[in-house]
């Protein structure tokens, strides 16, 4: 975040210097959809912008209406995910919720959390990394609760699929988790920030 820019390195050409794609942005999360649009969360302007390659300005696709908790607002957006329909999912960190913004929408929909900070199954506490599968099921790294939550599409509450046993170093614990992802075999990988490790889980 200190350099306020997004760079690209080409593996194909073996470059040693990155190309600046976007600058003067307080960026946190990055995502790319299947049309090769780049999405960047901007924590300073509380928005997510979409960029075509070569476009330096981008278009706001989520937030951008000052800091707040309205459906057209965000408060410190961090991690993002773009699906095949170019819908954008945003970890709205300080609002303790995950928002979904359909392509072209003027406001988002709360798909997880949004009930204030807490450890109830209807709540999140500083959500971070997220992933959405082809069925629309959402997976969230619930930072303060040290757990990974799964929210089925349209669900009013989530379920804990990893962690949730307080902060710690055990194999069933996290200490302030950040990002998460899945491989093609359905294994879940979690960046366990406070323990300086990546954990793998087999999720049924």
WOBELVEN-V826508 format. One line per field, one symbol per residue. ss: DSSP state (H for helix, E for strand, C for the rest). Layout:
BEGIN
ss=???
END
This chain:
BEGIN
ss=CCCCEEEECCCCCCCCCCEEEEECCCEEEEEECCCCCEEEEECCCCEEEEECCCCCCCEEEEECCCECCCCCCECCEEEEEECCCCCEEEEEHHHCEEEEECCCCCCCEEEEECCCECCCCCCECCEEEEEECCCCCEEEEECCCCEEEEECCCCCCCEEEEECCCECCCCCCECCEEEEEECCCCEEEEEEHHHCEEEEEECC
END
